[in-house]
Amino acid sequence: MANKDCRIYVGNLPPDIRTRDIEDLFYKYGKITFIDLKNRRGPPFAFVEFEDPRDAEDSVQARDGYNYDGYTLRVEFPRGSGNMPRGGFRGRPGYDGRGGGRGGPPSRRTQYRVLVSGLPNSGSWQDLKDHMREAGDVCYADVFKDGTGVVEFLRKEDMKYAVRKLDDTKFRSHEGDVAYIRVKEDNPKGSRSRSNSPKRSRGSPRYSPMRGRERRSESH
């Protein structure tokens, strides 16, 4: 009987988070009827249910992007909610403004990109972004129907950290599906680039000229 619009998803939580901590984060926005914290395996996340959908909307607006104990919270309505489309739209790069576009191929944000494989079917770009935030500031994330994804970081050192520390780690989707993912650098120098992958799910020729310019700019 729960109203989906009363329920919110909370991701990118610190590993030692407790139900009481989540209640402290959201109690002032309205009466909470239920908190479901998932922290047994993988990065923790939670669902919080309010009595009034307006309180849920207020909490999303106030707490999405909030810095909690060094973690930037991801707070939004779950997939399937009636409020607005979310990460359930797999295979549509740029949807919901994630890549700077509106349903079309996104503009390339940075050259500090990693390719991810082995994602579960229920994995959304929000889940992937939450997982990869452990390495640093993520400026773009997307997922594809074949279980692959792409993530771009603001800084080169964050990308390098993701390859070293998040490759072959346990990934958990917001629906609880778990898989071990592989993380590789999308090397613009060509040896193991996305352009060589048979799993490519969107055309990328438009990226090639930019890669050339970026190599020249790096040399300066």
C-alpha positions in Angstrom: 0.0 0.0 0.0 3.1 2.2 0.1 2.9 5.2 -2.2 6.0 5.1 -4.4 6.2 8.9 -4.4 6.7 8.8 -0.6 9.8 6.7 -0.9 13.3 8.0 -1.7 16.6 6.3 -2.5 19.7 7.3 -0.6 23.1 6.3 -2.0 26.8 6.9 -1.5 26.5 6.5 2.2 29.6 6.0 4.5 30.3 2.3 5.4 29.6 2.8 9.1 26.2 4.4 8.6 23.4 3.3 10.9 19.6 3.5 10.6 19.6 6.1 13.4 22.0 8.3 11.4 19.7 8.2 8.4 16.7 9.1 10.6 18.7 12.1 11.9 19.4 13.2 8.3 15.7 13.2 7.2 13.5 13.5 10.3 13.1 17.3 10.0 11.4 17.0 6.5 8.4 15.1 7.8 7.1 12.0 9.4 9.2 8.9 8.5 7.2 5.7 8.3 10.0 3.3 7.3 13.8 3.1 6.8 15.3 0.2 4.9 19.1 0.2 5.2 21.1 -2.1 3.0 24.6 -2.4 4.4 25.5 -6.1 4.7 27.5 -6.3 1.5 28.9 -3.7 -0.9 28.4 0.0 -0.7 25.5 0.8 1.7 22.3 2.4 0.5 18.9 3.0 2.0 15.2 3.6 1.2 13.4 6.1 3.3 9.6 6.3 3.3 7.7 9.4 4.4 4.0 9.7 5.2 3.5 12.6 2.9 4.9 12.7 -0.7 5.6 16.4 -0.3 8.0 15.6 2.5 9.8 13.1 0.3 10.2 15.7 -2.4 11.5 18.3 0.0 14.1 15.8 1.3 15.3 15.0 -2.2 15.7 18.7 -3.0 17.5 19.4 0.3 19.7 16.3 0.7 20.8 15.4 -2.8 24.4 16.4 -3.1 24.7 17.0 0.7 28.1 16.3 2.1 27.8 13.8 5.0 31.0 12.8 6.8 33.0 13.3 3.6 30.5 11.5 1.4 28.3 13.3 -1.2 24.9 11.8 -0.8 22.8 10.8 -3.7 19.1 11.3 -2.8 16.4 10.7 -5.4 13.1 8.9 -6.1 13.6 5.3 -7.0 13.2 3.9 -10.5 9.6 3.5 -11.3 8.5 6.5 -9.2 5.9 8.7 -10.7 7.9 11.9 -10.1 10.5 11.9 -12.8 12.4 9.4 -14.9 15.6 8.0 -13.4 18.3 5.4 -14.1 15.8 2.8 -15.3 16.2 4.1 -18.8 19.2 1.9 -19.6 20.9 2.3 -23.0 19.8 6.0 -23.4 23.0 8.0 -23.0 22.5 11.5 -21.8 18.9 11.0 -20.5 17.9 13.2 -17.6 20.7 15.5 -18.4 23.4 13.1 -17.1 25.7 13.7 -20.1 24.7 17.2 -20.8 22.2 16.2 -23.5 18.5 15.3 -23.6 18.2 11.8 -25.0 21.0 12.1 -27.6 24.7 11.4 -27.5 26.3 13.3 -24.7 29.1 15.8 -25.1 32.4 14.5 -23.9 33.2 15.9 -20.5 36.8 14.9 -19.7 39.4 12.6 -21.1 39.7 10.9 -17.7 37.5 8.0 -18.6 37.2 4.4 -17.5 35.3 1.5 -19.0 33.3 -0.7 -16.7 32.1 -4.3 -17.5 30.2 -6.9 -15.7 27.3 -4.7 -14.4 24.1 -6.5 -13.3 21.0 -5.9 -15.3 19.4 -3.7 -12.7 22.5 -1.4 -12.4 21.7 2.2 -13.2 24.0 5.1 -13.9 23.2 6.4 -10.4 24.4 3.1 -8.9 27.6 3.2 -11.0 28.3 6.8 -10.1 27.8 6.1 -6.4 30.2 3.2 -6.6 32.9 5.1 -8.5 32.7 8.2 -6.2 35.0 6.3 -3.9 37.8 7.2 -6.3 36.9 10.9 -6.6 34.7 13.4 -8.3 32.7 11.8 -11.1 31.4 14.2 -13.8 29.7 11.7 -16.0 28.4 8.1 -15.8 26.3 6.0 -18.1 25.3 2.3 -18.4 24.5 0.2 -21.5 22.3 -2.8 -22.2 25.2 -5.2 -22.5 26.3 -4.7 -18.9 29.0 -2.2 -19.6 29.3 1.4 -18.5 31.5 4.4 -18.8 32.6 6.9 -16.1 34.5 10.1 -16.4 36.4 11.8 -13.6 37.3 15.4 -13.2 40.9 14.6 -12.3 43.4 12.2 -13.8 44.6 10.9 -10.4 41.0 9.9 -9.5 40.7 7.9 -12.7 44.0 6.1 -11.9 42.8 5.4 -8.4 39.6 3.9 -9.8 41.5 1.5 -12.0 43.8 0.5 -9.2 41.3 0.2 -6.4 37.9 -0.5 -7.9 38.7 -3.1 -10.5 37.3 -6.5 -9.6 35.3 -5.0 -6.7 31.8 -6.0 -5.6 29.1 -3.8 -7.1 25.6 -3.6 -5.7 22.6 -2.1 -7.6 19.8 -0.2 -5.9 17.7 -3.4 -6.3 20.2 -5.5 -4.4 21.8 -7.3 -7.4 25.5 -8.0 -6.8 28.3 -8.5 -9.3 32.0 -8.1 -9.5 32.9 -5.4 -12.1 36.0 -4.8 -14.1 37.4 -1.2 -14.4 39.8 -0.3 -17.2 41.2 3.0 -18.4 39.9 4.1 -21.8 43.3 4.8 -23.1 43.3 7.5 -25.8 46.7 6.4 -27.0 44.9 3.5 -28.6 46.1 0.1 -27.3 43.0 -0.7 -25.4 40.5 1.9 -26.4 36.7 1.7 -26.4 37.0 1.9 -30.2 38.4 -1.6 -30.2 35.6 -3.1 -28.2 32.9 -5.2 -29.9 30.5 -4.3 -27.1 30.3 -0.6 -28.1 26.7 0.4 -27.8 26.9 3.9 -29.2 28.8 5.4 -32.0 31.9 7.3 -30.9 33.6 8.6 -34.1 32.9 12.1 -32.9 35.3 11.5 -30.0 38.3 10.7 -32.2 39.2 14.3 -33.2 38.9 15.4 -29.6 41.3 12.7 -28.5 43.9 14.0 -31.0 43.6 17.6 -29.7 43.8 16.3 -26.1 47.0 14.5 -26.8 48.5 17.6 -28.2 47.4 19.7 -25.3 48.8 17.2 -22.8 52.2 17.5 -24.5 52.2 21.2 -23.7 
